């Protein structure tokens, strides 16, 4: 498809396109995204994506990463979409669940949007070592996660208590975590 596009541009516009040197911050591209004029654009052409683009108003490449990641069952079921959007739009201040989670959640304004963030949160809260984290990662994608989650929760709750965090942090995180693994 890219090769065909390059040929069409060369033929119709008499311009050469070098994919390695496309500007990452082209205002026309972001303007098109902000208007949700994305029919035929991979990953952002669904109705759900098109409905969310004008609300997010992407301005940089990471905004597109968030756009693709936020319209998924995990963030939607976990009720993470509206808190992120409110923070992004400046209607709510960015805040982290706990200072120890700041490195994991800062870029998403304190809202866990990606499965990788949940794994890192679990590592921090439970004080998991790399080997244990690999085991968590391995079974975080199996269907019986809900059967295994209580054992993880005990370890994490102990970790959260140790760092002085409240139990509601774990409950919020667990709801988000389970939503990433729901099969609808």
N, C-alpha and C positions, 0 to 999 in steps of 0.2 A: 504494500500500500504506500509506504514512504517513497519507494522508487518511482511508482506511478505519479505521485504528487510532484516529485522533483522534475520529472519529465514534463508534466503539464505546465508547471511554473516556467520552465525553460522555454517551452514551445509558445505559451500564450503571453508571457510577460517578459520574455527574453532576459531572464535573470538567473544567475546561478545560486543555488542554495547549498551551503555547507552545514550539515547537521551539527557538526562539532562546534560551530561558532554561532548558533542561534542565540539571540539575547534572552537571558533568563527573566528580564524585567520589562518586557515589551508592554507598554500601556494599552495598546490595542487588544492584545490577548486578554489581559485582565479585565478590560472593559467589556469584551465579549462574554467572559465568564460571569461577570457581575450582572449582566442582563440575561443570563441563563440561555444564551443562544448557542447551545452545545449539542444539537442533534448531530450525531456522527462522531462525537469526541469520546474516545475510549474512556471508560470509568466514570464519566460525568454526564452521560446522556440519558439516564433513567429519569422518570418523572420525579422521583424522590430527590435525586441529585439536583435536577433543574429547579425544584421548588425551594431547595435550601440555598443555592448559590446567591440569590439576591440578598438573603438574610446574612450570610457570612461575609459577602463582599471581599473575595480573595484579592490580595494585593501583592503576594509573593509566592514562591514555589511551596514553602511549607504550609501556606494556607490551603493549597490544593491537596497536599498530603492529609491535612486535617479533614478537608471536605470529603475525600474518598473514605477515610477511616470513620468519620462520625455517622455516616448513613449506613450503619451496620446494626444487626440485632443487639450486640453488646452494649454500645452506648445508648441506643434507643430504649431498650428494655431496662437498662440500668439507670435511666433518667439522668443521663449526663449531658444531653444535647442542650437543654435550656440553660443550665448553669454555665456551660461553656460559652454559649451565645451571649448571655447577659454580661459575662466578664469581658468577652471580646468587644462588645459594643460599649463598654465603660459604664453599664448600668449597675454593675456589682463589682466590688473590688476583687482582684485575684487573691485567693487565699489557699494555703495548703492545709491539709488535714493535720499535719504535724511537721515541725521544722526538719526532722530527719528525712522526710519525704520530698523536701524542696528540690533536690537535684533530679528527682524522677518526674515531678509534676510541674515544675516551673514553666516549661515551654508550652504546656497546655493549660496554663493559668490555674493550676491546682485541681484540675478535673481529669480523672483517668479516662482516656479515650482509647488507648491501645492495649492489647493483651500483654505486650512486653512491659508496659508500666505496671500492670497488676502483678506480674511475676516479680518485678523488682521491689514492689511494695511488700510482697510476701517475704522476700529475702530479708529486707530491712527489719520488718516487724518481728519475724521469727528468728532473726539472727542466723539465717541459713548460710551455709558454706556453699561454695561452687558445686560440689558433688551433690548436695541435697537439692540445690536449685535445679540441676539437670534432671533429677528425678521428678521434681514438681513440674517442670516443663514437659516432660515425657507424658505424664498422665493428665496434664491440663487439657489435652486434646481428645481424651477418650470419653465415651458416652457415660461411663459410670462415675464421673467426677463428683457428682452430688453425694455418692456413697463414701467417697474418700475425703471430701472437704472437711468434715468434723475433726478429723485427726490433725489436719493442717491448722484449723482454726484454734485449737487448744494451744498449739505451739506459738501461733501468732499472737493470741490474746495475752499469753505470758510475756511475749516480747513487747507488746504495746503497753502493758502494765509497767514493765520495767523502764520504758522511756517516758512514762507518765502520761500516755495518751488515754483518752476515754474509750470505753467499749463501743460507743456508737461509731467510732471510726472504723472498727473492724466490721460492724454490721453494714455500714455503707459500702465498704470495700467488698464484702462478701456478696452483697446484692449485685454489685457491678460485675464481680468475677463470675457469678453464676449466670448472669445475663450473657456474658461472652460465650458461654458454652451451651446456651439453650438451643434446642433444635426445633425451630418452628417450620 
